[in-house]
Amino acid sequence: MLSIIIIVLASLTILWWSRNSLLHPSSRGFPRFFAFEALLILVVLNAPYWFIYPLDTQQIISWLLLILSIVLVMWGVVLLRGHGGSRSTTEGSPDFEWENTEHLVTTGIYRYIRHPMYSSLLFLAWGALLKFVSPVTLILTVVATIALVLTVRAEEAENIARFGEEYRNYMKKTGRFVPFF
């Protein structure tokens, strides 16, 4: 029962944050909403298994993915906010102001990965899956992965429109989710 309450309350919050994106299906926020929802349900469903058999190989790999997820999101946010600048958004825009950068960030982790924050969500999904693999959690992880790939494709189209050839050259030098891949 508590899991259902958590999922409903968190889903309402995600829905509120995503309300403008859901009105713009071609925006990166549209598939991102579904990634967040799948991740939420995945994490809540697997929460009872997070600390069972802590020295099991699967659990160790899971924790390594989860730690990597935290590092990537923190590093990405710091660099994006520190070097990207921000352009103001209009009322009803599907973008948050902080993600509407003025400058292309290509330093730090962005030198190797174009989307470290989405990479962090990908690693979160697969790390959470490894806590307890079941058909339902595997489906949720695949849904989150597909939604994140669609999110990144939409963002890359937006970035090409915003930054042009500079972004195209950047794409040739960096991995989408994983360095050198």
C-alpha positions in Angstrom: 0.0 0.0 0.0 2.8 2.4 0.9 4.4 1.7 -2.5 1.2 2.6 -4.3 1.0 5.9 -2.3 4.6 6.8 -3.1 4.2 6.0 -6.8 1.0 8.0 -7.0 2.4 11.1 -5.2 5.7 11.0 -7.1 3.8 10.5 -10.4 1.7 13.5 -9.7 4.9 15.6 -9.0 6.5 14.3 -12.2 3.3 15.1 -14.1 3.3 18.6 -12.7 6.9 19.2 -13.7 6.3 17.7 -17.2 3.0 19.4 -17.9 4.4 21.7 -20.6 6.5 19.0 -22.2 3.5 16.7 -22.5 1.8 19.4 -24.6 4.8 19.3 -27.0 5.3 15.7 -28.1 8.3 16.6 -30.2 10.2 18.0 -27.2 12.8 16.1 -25.3 10.5 16.4 -22.2 7.8 14.2 -23.7 9.7 10.9 -23.7 11.7 12.0 -20.6 8.3 11.9 -18.7 7.9 8.2 -19.5 11.6 7.5 -18.6 11.0 9.2 -15.2 7.8 7.2 -14.6 9.4 3.9 -15.5 12.3 4.7 -13.2 10.1 5.7 -10.4 8.1 2.5 -10.6 11.2 0.4 -11.0 13.0 1.9 -8.0 9.9 1.6 -5.8 9.2 -2.0 -6.8 12.8 -3.0 -6.2 13.3 -1.0 -3.0 12.8 -4.0 -0.7 15.7 -5.7 -2.3 18.3 -3.0 -2.2 20.2 -4.3 0.8 19.7 -8.0 0.5 22.8 -10.1 -0.1 25.1 -7.0 -0.2 28.2 -8.9 -1.3 26.5 -10.8 -4.1 28.2 -10.0 -7.5 25.0 -8.7 -8.9 24.5 -6.4 -6.0 28.1 -5.1 -6.3 27.6 -4.3 -10.0 24.3 -2.7 -9.1 25.9 -0.4 -6.5 28.7 0.5 -8.9 26.1 1.5 -11.6 24.2 3.5 -9.0 27.3 5.3 -7.7 28.3 6.1 -11.3 24.8 7.4 -11.8 25.1 9.9 -8.9 28.6 11.0 -10.0 27.5 11.6 -13.6 24.4 13.7 -12.6 26.2 15.8 -10.1 29.2 16.5 -12.4 26.9 17.2 -15.4 24.7 19.6 -13.4 27.7 21.5 -12.0 29.2 21.9 -15.5 26.0 22.8 -17.2 25.1 25.4 -14.7 28.6 26.8 -14.4 29.5 26.9 -18.1 26.3 26.7 -20.1 24.6 29.9 -19.0 20.9 30.0 -19.4 18.5 31.7 -21.7 15.1 32.6 -20.3 12.2 30.5 -21.4 8.8 31.6 -22.4 5.6 30.8 -20.5 4.5 27.3 -21.5 7.9 26.3 -22.9 8.7 22.6 -22.5 12.2 23.4 -21.4 13.3 24.4 -17.9 15.4 27.5 -17.8 18.5 25.8 -16.5 18.5 23.3 -19.4 18.0 26.0 -22.0 21.7 26.8 -22.2 23.3 29.7 -24.0 26.7 28.0 -24.6 27.6 24.5 -25.7 29.5 22.8 -22.8 32.3 20.6 -23.9 34.6 20.4 -20.9 34.8 17.9 -18.0 32.6 14.9 -18.4 31.0 16.6 -21.5 34.3 16.1 -23.2 33.6 12.4 -23.3 29.8 12.1 -23.0 27.2 14.3 -24.7 24.5 13.5 -22.2 25.9 12.7 -18.8 22.6 13.4 -17.0 20.7 11.0 -19.2 23.6 8.5 -18.9 23.1 8.8 -15.1 19.4 7.9 -15.6 20.3 5.0 -17.8 22.8 3.7 -15.2 20.2 4.2 -12.5 17.7 2.1 -14.4 20.1 -0.8 -15.0 21.5 -0.5 -11.5 18.0 -0.6 -10.0 17.1 -3.6 -12.2 20.0 -5.6 -10.9 18.6 -5.3 -7.3 15.9 -7.8 -8.3 15.4 -8.9 -11.9 11.8 -9.9 -12.8 9.8 -9.7 -16.0 8.1 -6.5 -14.7 11.3 -4.8 -13.7 13.0 -5.8 -16.9 10.1 -4.4 -19.0 10.3 -1.1 -16.9 14.1 -0.9 -17.5 13.6 -1.4 -21.3 10.9 1.2 -21.3 13.1 3.7 -19.5 16.0 2.9 -21.8 13.9 3.4 -25.0 12.4 6.6 -23.5 15.9 7.9 -22.7 17.2 7.2 -26.3 14.2 9.0 -27.7 14.8 11.9 -25.3 18.4 12.2 -26.4 17.5 12.1 -30.1 15.0 14.9 -29.5 17.6 16.9 -27.6 20.3 16.4 -30.2 17.9 17.7 -32.9 17.3 20.8 -30.7 21.0 21.2 -30.1 21.8 21.0 -33.8 19.1 23.7 -34.4 20.6 25.8 -31.6 24.3 25.3 -32.0 24.6 24.2 -35.7 27.9 22.9 -37.0 29.6 23.3 -33.6 27.2 20.6 -32.2 27.6 18.4 -35.2 31.4 18.4 -34.7 30.9 17.8 -31.0 28.8 14.7 -31.8 31.6 13.2 -33.8 34.0 13.5 -30.9 31.9 12.2 -28.0 29.8 9.2 -27.0 26.1 9.6 -26.5 25.8 7.8 -23.2 29.2 6.1 -22.7 32.7 7.5 -23.6 34.2 6.3 -26.9 31.0 4.3 -27.7 
